[in-house]
Amino acid sequence: MATVELKRILDIVPQLVRIPHQQVWSSYDKEADVLYLNFKKPSHADDSELTDDDVIIRYEKGEVVGITILNASKREKPK
């Protein structure tokens, strides 16, 4: 069984509780290096925008329902 890196998970808790959504689903595609965060399940985005920092914001009827973070592993801050 893989070791859970509890400290690293606990380090992000303060940021997670400040997200303005009560529920967040995530998945990471290691091969594509893309992190998907969804704030609604099921969501059926009808619009999206690509920001200057390679984040895709997905909308459903004008409401943000998720974000897609490209090059996710390269965003880790140095320790």
TORLUM-586495 format. One line per 3 residues: for each residue x, y, z of N, C-alpha, C, O. Coordinates in pm, whole numbers, plus 32768, in hexadecimal, padded with zeros to 4 digits. Example, Ala and Ser with C-alpha at 12.3 -4.5 7.8 and 13.67 -1.06 7.14 Angstrom:
BEGIN
8527,7DC7,830C,84CE,7E3E,830C,8528,7EB6,830C,8590,7EB4,834E ~ 8505,7F1F,82C4,8557,7F96,82CA,850A,8003,8313,853D,8072,8324;
end
This chain:
BEGIN
8055,7F8A,8000,8000,8000,8000,8059,807C,8000,80BE,8081,8047 ~ 8034,80DF,7FB2,8082,815B,7FA9,807A,81A9,802B,8012,81AA,806E ~ 80E6,81E9,804C,80EB,823B,80C4,80A1,82BD,80AB,80BC,8302,8048;
8046,82DF,8103,8000,835E,80F9,8059,83C9,8136,8084,83BE,81A9 ~ 8072,842F,80E9,80C6,849C,811A,806D,84FF,8163,804B,8569,812E ~ 8047,84DB,81DC,7FE6,8527,8229,8011,85B8,823C,7FBE,8613,8232;
808F,85D0,8258,80BC,865A,826E,80A4,86B0,81F4,8075,8721,8202 ~ 80C2,867E,817F,80AE,86CC,8103,801B,86E8,80EC,7FF6,8754,80BE ~ 7FC6,8688,810C,7F36,869B,80FD,7F05,8703,8161,7EB8,875D,813E;
7F31,86F7,81DE,7F07,8757,8244,7F39,87E4,8226,7EF9,8846,824E ~ 7FA8,87F0,81E2,7FDD,8874,81BE,7F80,88C2,8162,7F82,893D,8163 ~ 7F2F,887D,8113,7ED7,88C4,80B6,7E4B,88DD,80EF,7DF9,8920,80AF;
7E2F,88A9,8164,7DAA,88BA,81A0,7D82,894D,81AD,7D12,896E,8188 ~ 7DD8,89A7,81DF,7DAE,8A33,81EA,7D81,8A6F,8164,7D22,8ABE,8160 ~ 7DC4,8A4A,80F7,7D9C,8A7E,8075,7D18,8A3F,8047,7CC4,8A84,800C;
7D06,89C0,8062,7C8C,897C,8037,7C0F,89B3,807B,7BA7,89C2,803A ~ 7C17,89D2,80FB,7BA0,8A03,8140,7B7C,8A91,8117,7B0E,8ABF,8133 ~ 7BD7,8AD7,80D5,7BB9,8B5E,80A3,7B7F,8B5E,8017,7B55,8BC7,7FE6;
7B7C,8AEC,7FD6,7B3F,8AE4,7F50,7AAA,8B00,7F61,7A6B,8AC9,7FBA ~ 7A72,8B55,7F0C,79E5,8B7B,7F1E,7981,8B10,7EF0,7913,8B32,7EC3 ~ 79A6,8A94,7EF9,794F,8A25,7ED4,7954,89BE,7F45,79BF,89A1,7F7A;
78E0,8989,7F68,78DD,892A,7FD7,790F,88A1,7FAE,7941,8856,8002 ~ 7902,887F,7F30,7930,87FD,7F01,798F,8810,7E8D,7979,8862,7E34 ~ 79FB,87C2,7E90,7A5F,87C7,7E26,7A88,8738,7E06,7AAF,86EC,7E5E;
7A7E,8714,7D87,7AAF,8693,7D58,7B2B,86AE,7D06,7B31,870F,7CBC ~ 7B8E,8659,7D15,7C0A,866E,7CCA,7C38,85ED,7C8A,7C1C,8580,7CBA ~ 7C80,85FD,7C1D,7CC5,858D,7BDF,7D40,85C5,7B97,7D40,8636,7B66;
7DA8,8573,7B93,7E25,859D,7B56,7E4D,8539,7AEB,7E53,84C1,7B04 ~ 7E67,856B,7A73,7E98,8519,7A04,7F2F,852E,79FE,7F5E,8592,79C9 ~ 7F79,84CE,7A33,800A,84DB,7A3D,804B,84E4,79B2,80A6,8534,799D;
801C,8493,7955,8058,8493,78CF,8048,851B,788B,80A4,854B,7849 ~ 7FD4,8559,7899,7FBB,85DB,785C,7FE4,864F,78B8,7FE9,86C2,788D ~ 8000,8630,7937,8021,8693,799E,7FB4,86FC,79A9,7FCC,8775,79A3;
7F3A,86CA,79BA,7EC4,8721,79C3,7E77,86FE,7A42,7E5B,8689,7A5D ~ 7E55,8764,7A8F,7E04,8754,7B08,7D7A,878B,7AEB,7D6A,87FD,7ABE ~ 7D15,873A,7B07,7C8A,8761,7AF3,7C49,8775,7B7B,7C4E,871D,7BD0;
7C0C,87E9,7B90,7BBE,8804,7C08,7B2F,8821,7BDC,7B17,8879,7B89 ~ 7AD1,87D7,7C15,7A44,87EA,7BF4,79FA,8813,7C71,7A10,87DC,7CDD ~ 79A0,8874,7C63,7955,88A9,7CD3,78C3,887E,7CCF,7875,88A0,7D28;
789E,8835,7C67,7814,8807,7C57,7818,8781,7C0F,7861,8770,7BAE ~ 77C9,8724,7C3F,77BF,86A1,7BFF,772C,867F,7BEE,76E2,8688,7C50 ~ 76FE,865B,7B7C,7748,8666,7AFE,7749,86F7,7ACF,76EF,8745,7AF0;
77AD,871A,7A86,77B3,87A1,7A4B,77B7,8792,79B3,77F2,8735,797D ~ 7777,87EF,7974,7772,87EE,78E1,7798,887A,78B3,7742,88CE,7896 ~ 781A,8893,78AD,784B,8917,7887,7818,893E,77FE,781B,88EF,779F;
77E9,89BA,77F5,77BB,89ED,7775,7815,8A5F,7743,77FF,8A96,76D7 ~ 787A,8A82,7794,78D7,8AEA,776C,7958,8AD7,77BC,7958,8A97,7826 ~ 79C4,8B0E,778B,7A44,8B06,77D2,7A9E,8B76,77A4,7A89,8BB2,773A;
7B02,8B92,77F5,7B67,8BF4,77CD,7BEF,8BC3,77FA,7BFD,8B85,7863 ~ 7C54,8BE1,77AA,7CDE,8BBF,77C8,7D22,8C3C,77FB,7D27,8CA1,77B5 ~ 7D58,8C36,7875,7D9C,8CAA,78AE,7E2C,8CB1,787C,7E5D,8C53,783D;
7E6E,8D20,789A,7EF9,8D33,7870,7F58,8CD1,78B4,7FC6,8CB8,7883 ~ 7F2E,8C99,7928,7F86,8C3B,796E,7F5B,8BAA,795A,7F6F,8B56,79B2 ~ 7F22,8B8C,78E6,7EFF,8B03,78BD,7E9E,8ABC,791B,7EB1,8A48,793F;
7E37,8B04,7942,7DC9,8ACB,7990,7D4A,8ADE,793E,7D2D,8B4A,790C ~ 7D00,8A71,7931,7C80,8A79,78E9,7C12,8A80,7952,7C05,8A28,79A6 ~ 7BC3,8AEA,794C,7B51,8AFB,79A6,7AD5,8ACF,795A,7AB9,8B02,78EE;
7A8B,8A70,7994,7A15,8A39,7951,7997,8A6F,7992,798C,8A75,7A0C ~ 7936,8A95,793D,78BA,8AD1,796B,7842,8A80,793E,7843,8A40,78D4 ~ 77DB,8A83,7990,7758,8A4C,796B,76F2,8AB7,798F,76DE,8AD7,7A04;
76B2,8AEE,7929,764F,8B59,793B,7689,8BCD,798C,7646,8C04,79E3 ~ 7706,8BF2,796F,7748,8C63,79AF,7786,8C45,7A36,77C9,8C9B,7A6F ~ 7771,8BCD,7A6C,77A8,8BA6,7AEE,7826,8B54,7AD8,7829,8AFC,7A82;
788F,8B6F,7B26,790A,8B20,7B1E,78ED,8A95,7B55,78C4,8A87,7BC8 ~ 7903,8A2E,7B02,78EA,89A5,7B2E,796C,8954,7B36,796A,88E1,7B64 ~ 79DB,898F,7B0B,7A59,8947,7B15,7ACB,8995,7AD7,7AB8,89F6,7A8F;
7B43,8966,7AF7,7BBB,899D,7AB8,7C16,8929,7A90,7C18,88C0,7ACF ~ 7C60,8941,7A27,7CC1,88E1,79F5,7D48,8927,79F9,7D5A,8991,79BD ~ 7DA7,88EC,7A40,7E2A,892A,7A52,7E90,88DE,79FE,7EB0,886A,7A1B;
7EC1,891F,7997,7F24,88E2,793E,7FAF,88ED,797D,7FC9,8949,79CB ~ 8006,8890,795D,8090,888F,7993,808E,8894,7A2C,80DB,88DE,7A69 ~ 8037,8845,7A68,801F,884B,7AF8,809C,882F,7B4B,80B3,8875,7BAE;
80EB,87CF,7B27,815F,87AA,7B7B,81CB,8817,7B7C,821D,881B,7BD7 ~ 81CB,886C,7B19,822F,88D5,7B11,820B,894E,7B67,8257,89AF,7B6C ~ 8198,894A,7BA9,816A,89B9,7BF9,818F,89AD,7C8B,8171,8A07,7CDA;
81CF,8941,7CB2,81F3,892D,7D3E,825B,8996,7D65,82BF,89AB,7D21 ~ 823F,89D7,7DD6,829C,8A3C,7E07,8315,89F9,7E47,8307,8991,7E89 ~ 838B,8A33,7E34,8402,89FA,7E74,83F4,89FB,7F0B,83B6,8A55,7F44;
842E,8997,7F4C,8424,898E,7FDF,848F,89E0,8021,8495,89E4,809C;
end
